[in-house]
Structures are given as structure tokens and as C-alpha cells.
Amino acid sequence: MKGLNSIINKILQPVSGGVFGILSIIFGITGDIIALLLFPGFDFTKNAVSYLCESPGGLYFQIGTVFSGIFAIFFVIALGRTFDEDGINEKLRKNSIYMALVSCVSLVILGAFCGSNPIVALIHGSFAFICWLSGLIYISLFSLFIMKDLKFSKNLAYLGFIVSFLLLVLLIIFILHFFKATQFLVIILPSIEWIDTFAIIFWYFIISTYMIYKKI
């Protein structure tokens, strides 16, 4: 464990943690854009994000998602370490970082396992749900910590709470669409998923640029 922490420290020490957040965004968006360009007729209102796997450029989407998740791991660790310990429960702070790691690792796995094969689709869907749920938890907790930390603007916390709410809406609709009475909700799932994707990207961008600008 000490050896792993030493490696992480060496990676994070030279630059702001925000740099890793920006790299996560760049790789993720680049993979998405290439897959979209090679997928004529893609409909954001009807096709979920993972449908990009079916694109001729699906491999670019997968590679972009995997590397996005890897850089996100370093970003959330760096962000979690910045919070002032005064007024923040240390055990809760550590648990929030663990939840962030679960979300990021799940992103890597869902990116690696993406396709129409039933087993692959099950793995992808399961880790997508875990990614959303753990994302809801850690972004909510990070936002609470940001609210209490004088290094950060409270506006960043408000943004985080909005993103958390959007993730909560996605999770609720995703669960409800499995029930017969509410299966009609599957119609809006792709749109909600894309909204949440853009919201998380925006959150990463704002937090990352703030950390870089403020040299946090």
C-alpha cells in the first residue's frame, strides 16, 4: 500500500491535479467525437452513449473512455487530498475518495467491455450503473467538502449538487424503466444519459481549471 501511495505521490507532485482532469476530458471527448463522425445518423435522443460502440469508430470510443477513466483516477485522488481537514470528517473524506475510485475504475471497465454481445453488454451495463451510483455519492460528498473549504468557491459546490441531482434523476429513471408500468421511460433514457455525460464533463472542466488557476 505504501509503495502504491509513493507511486501516486510521484505522479501527482509535479503538476496540479487539475491537469489530470483536463486530460480525462480530452481523451473522453476525442474518442466520442471520432466515433460520432464515423457514425452517420446517430441520434442523441434515441441512442445512448454506449451505442457509440456500434460505430465503425467504436474502438476509439472505448480507448478514449478507458484513458479518460485512468486520468480521472488521478484527478479525484488529487482533488480529495486538497480538502482542508478542519471541519471535515477524515473517515468520510477517505470514503469519498474510495467511492470516487470505484466510479473511475468502473468507467475504465465499462469502456473496455462495450458491445452487443449479451455477456459484454451485461458487464457494461452493470458497471455503468455502479459508475453512476458511486459518481452520485462522491460528487455529492466532494461538493459538501468544497462548501466548507475556503480554498474553493461555493459556486463550485452548487454546480456539484446540480450534477448530483442529474445523476439521481438518471438512476431513478434507469431503475423505473425495468418495471412494466414505467417502461415508457426508456424513451427518454438516452437523452438523460447524454445530459448527465455533458454535465459531468462540465464539472470536471470547471473544477480542473479552477485547481490549475488557483494552483491547488
PLY file of the C-alpha trace (Angstrom):
ply
format ascii 1.0
element vertex 216
property float x
property float y
property float z
element edge 215
property int vertex1
property int vertex2
end_header
0.00 0.00 0.00
2.86 2.37 0.88
4.52 1.57 -2.44
1.33 2.43 -4.32
0.96 5.71 -2.42
4.57 6.53 -3.23
3.94 5.99 -6.95
0.77 8.13 -6.84
2.64 10.89 -5.00
5.38 10.93 -7.64
2.79 11.22 -10.41
0.76 13.96 -8.71
3.60 16.02 -7.23
4.95 17.75 -10.39
1.63 19.20 -11.61
-1.76 20.37 -10.42
-4.35 17.63 -10.08
-6.49 19.68 -12.43
-4.20 18.69 -15.31
-5.36 15.09 -14.96
-8.97 16.24 -15.03
-8.33 18.07 -18.30
-6.55 15.03 -19.76
-9.53 12.87 -18.76
-11.84 15.22 -20.64
-9.60 15.40 -23.73
-9.32 11.63 -24.12
-13.00 11.02 -23.42
-14.28 13.69 -25.80
-11.79 12.79 -28.54
-12.92 9.17 -28.52
-16.57 10.24 -28.58
-16.09 12.69 -31.45
-14.22 10.20 -33.65
-16.89 7.55 -33.04
-19.65 10.09 -33.77
-18.01 11.25 -37.00
-17.86 7.63 -38.18
-21.49 7.01 -37.21
-23.73 8.89 -39.67
-27.31 9.30 -38.50
-26.51 8.96 -34.80
-29.46 10.37 -32.81
-28.72 11.75 -29.33
-32.40 11.44 -28.39
-32.64 7.77 -29.34
-29.13 6.37 -28.95
-27.42 6.04 -25.58
-23.76 6.95 -25.14
-22.67 3.31 -25.18
-24.29 2.87 -28.61
-21.15 4.51 -29.98
-19.54 1.08 -29.54
-21.51 0.00 -32.59
-19.88 2.73 -34.66
-17.09 1.83 -37.11
-15.07 4.04 -34.78
-16.26 2.19 -31.69
-12.72 1.21 -30.77
-11.79 4.90 -30.49
-14.74 5.41 -28.15
-13.56 2.51 -26.00
-9.92 3.66 -25.92
-10.99 7.22 -25.12
-13.25 6.04 -22.30
-10.59 3.77 -20.79
-7.92 6.50 -20.76
-10.47 9.04 -19.55
-11.16 6.81 -16.57
-7.45 6.27 -15.86
-6.69 10.01 -15.80
-9.87 10.58 -13.78
-8.44 8.30 -11.07
-5.52 10.66 -10.51
-7.80 13.70 -10.71
-10.19 12.53 -7.96
-7.30 11.44 -5.71
-5.66 14.85 -6.12
-8.94 16.70 -5.50
-9.81 14.55 -2.50
-6.42 15.26 -0.92
-6.82 19.04 -1.19
-9.73 19.37 1.21
-8.95 21.12 4.46
-9.16 18.63 7.33
-10.60 21.27 9.66
-14.36 20.79 9.89
-14.28 17.69 7.67
-14.63 14.15 8.98
-11.42 12.40 7.92
-13.06 8.98 7.64
-15.81 10.45 5.44
-13.20 12.19 3.28
-11.30 8.93 2.74
-14.53 7.05 1.99
-15.48 9.71 -0.56
-12.15 9.13 -2.34
-12.81 5.38 -2.30
-16.21 5.96 -3.90
-14.59 8.22 -6.49
-12.10 5.45 -7.30
-14.93 2.94 -7.66
-16.63 5.29 -10.13
-13.47 5.88 -12.17
-12.43 2.22 -12.25
-15.99 1.33 -13.30
-15.63 3.84 -16.15
-12.47 2.05 -17.29
-14.20 -1.34 -17.17
-17.37 -0.22 -18.97
-15.16 1.29 -21.65
-13.22 -1.94 -22.08
-16.39 -4.06 -22.13
-18.69 -2.46 -24.65
-20.62 -4.16 -27.44
-23.70 -6.10 -28.47
-22.57 -9.49 -27.12
-25.02 -10.34 -24.27
-22.29 -11.07 -21.70
-20.27 -8.00 -22.66
-23.43 -5.88 -22.61
-24.29 -7.19 -19.12
-20.81 -6.33 -17.81
-21.02 -2.90 -19.45
-24.48 -2.16 -18.08
-23.61 -3.34 -14.57
-20.51 -1.19 -14.32
-22.32 1.77 -15.90
-24.84 1.60 -13.04
-22.04 1.30 -10.46
-20.26 4.25 -12.10
-23.39 6.42 -11.91
-24.25 5.44 -8.32
-20.74 5.89 -6.94
-20.44 9.09 -9.00
-23.56 10.46 -7.36
-22.12 9.70 -3.92
-18.61 11.07 -4.39
-19.62 14.22 -6.28
-22.18 14.97 -3.55
-19.57 14.48 -0.80
-16.87 16.41 -2.66
-19.35 19.26 -3.10
-20.03 19.28 0.65
-16.29 19.46 1.31
-15.86 22.24 -1.25
-18.62 24.17 0.52
-16.60 24.04 3.76
-13.16 24.65 2.26
-12.14 28.29 1.93
-9.78 27.45 -0.96
-12.78 26.83 -3.17
-15.65 29.00 -4.37
-19.07 27.94 -3.08
-20.31 28.19 -6.68
-18.31 25.03 -7.40
-20.25 23.24 -4.67
-23.58 24.40 -6.12
-22.50 23.10 -9.53
-21.62 19.76 -7.96
-25.02 19.48 -6.31
-26.71 20.12 -9.67
-24.64 17.35 -11.27
-25.51 15.03 -8.38
-29.20 15.76 -8.84
-28.97 14.96 -12.56
-27.26 11.66 -11.75
-30.00 10.88 -9.25
-32.64 11.52 -11.93
-30.78 9.21 -14.33
-30.56 6.43 -11.73
-34.25 6.70 -10.84
-35.38 6.60 -14.48
-32.97 3.73 -15.22
-34.42 1.66 -12.36
-38.04 2.54 -13.16
-37.76 1.52 -16.81
-37.40 -2.12 -15.70
-40.96 -2.08 -14.32
-43.80 -2.73 -16.73
-45.85 0.28 -15.63
-42.97 2.68 -16.22
-41.23 1.08 -19.20
-42.22 4.07 -21.32
-39.42 5.97 -19.57
-36.90 4.08 -21.70
-37.73 6.60 -24.43
-36.06 9.45 -22.54
-33.15 7.45 -21.10
-30.68 8.23 -23.94
-31.34 11.97 -23.68
-30.94 11.91 -19.87
-27.72 9.91 -20.17
-26.24 12.40 -22.62
-27.27 15.33 -20.41
-25.51 13.69 -17.46
-22.43 12.96 -19.56
-22.11 16.59 -20.60
-22.82 17.72 -17.01
-20.01 15.58 -15.60
-17.62 16.75 -18.31
-18.51 20.36 -17.46
-17.98 19.69 -13.73
-14.57 18.13 -14.41
-13.61 21.08 -16.62
-14.65 23.77 -14.14
-13.06 22.08 -11.12
-9.88 21.25 -13.05
-9.37 24.74 -14.45
-10.07 26.23 -11.01
-7.42 23.98 -9.43
-4.90 24.91 -12.11
-5.67 28.65 -11.92
-5.56 28.71 -8.11
-2.56 26.36 -8.02
-4.36 23.98 -5.68
0 1
1 2
2 3
3 4
4 5
5 6
6 7
7 8
8 9
9 10
10 11
11 12
12 13
13 14
14 15
15 16
16 17
17 18
18 19
19 20
20 21
21 22
22 23
23 24
24 25
25 26
26 27
27 28
28 29
29 30
30 31
31 32
32 33
33 34
34 35
35 36
36 37
37 38
38 39
39 40
40 41
41 42
42 43
43 44
44 45
45 46
46 47
47 48
48 49
49 50
50 51
51 52
52 53
53 54
54 55
55 56
56 57
57 58
58 59
59 60
60 61
61 62
62 63
63 64
64 65
65 66
66 67
67 68
68 69
69 70
70 71
71 72
72 73
73 74
74 75
75 76
76 77
77 78
78 79
79 80
80 81
81 82
82 83
83 84
84 85
85 86
86 87
87 88
88 89
89 90
90 91
91 92
92 93
93 94
94 95
95 96
96 97
97 98
98 99
99 100
100 101
101 102
102 103
103 104
104 105
105 106
106 107
107 108
108 109
109 110
110 111
111 112
112 113
113 114
114 115
115 116
116 117
117 118
118 119
119 120
120 121
121 122
122 123
123 124
124 125
125 126
126 127
127 128
128 129
129 130
130 131
131 132
132 133
133 134
134 135
135 136
136 137
137 138
138 139
139 140
140 141
141 142
142 143
143 144
144 145
145 146
146 147
147 148
148 149
149 150
150 151
151 152
152 153
153 154
154 155
155 156
156 157
157 158
158 159
159 160
160 161
161 162
162 163
163 164
164 165
165 166
166 167
167 168
168 169
169 170
170 171
171 172
172 173
173 174
174 175
175 176
176 177
177 178
178 179
179 180
180 181
181 182
182 183
183 184
184 185
185 186
186 187
187 188
188 189
189 190
190 191
191 192
192 193
193 194
194 195
195 196
196 197
197 198
198 199
199 200
200 201
201 202
202 203
203 204
204 205
205 206
206 207
207 208
208 209
209 210
210 211
211 212
212 213
213 214
214 215
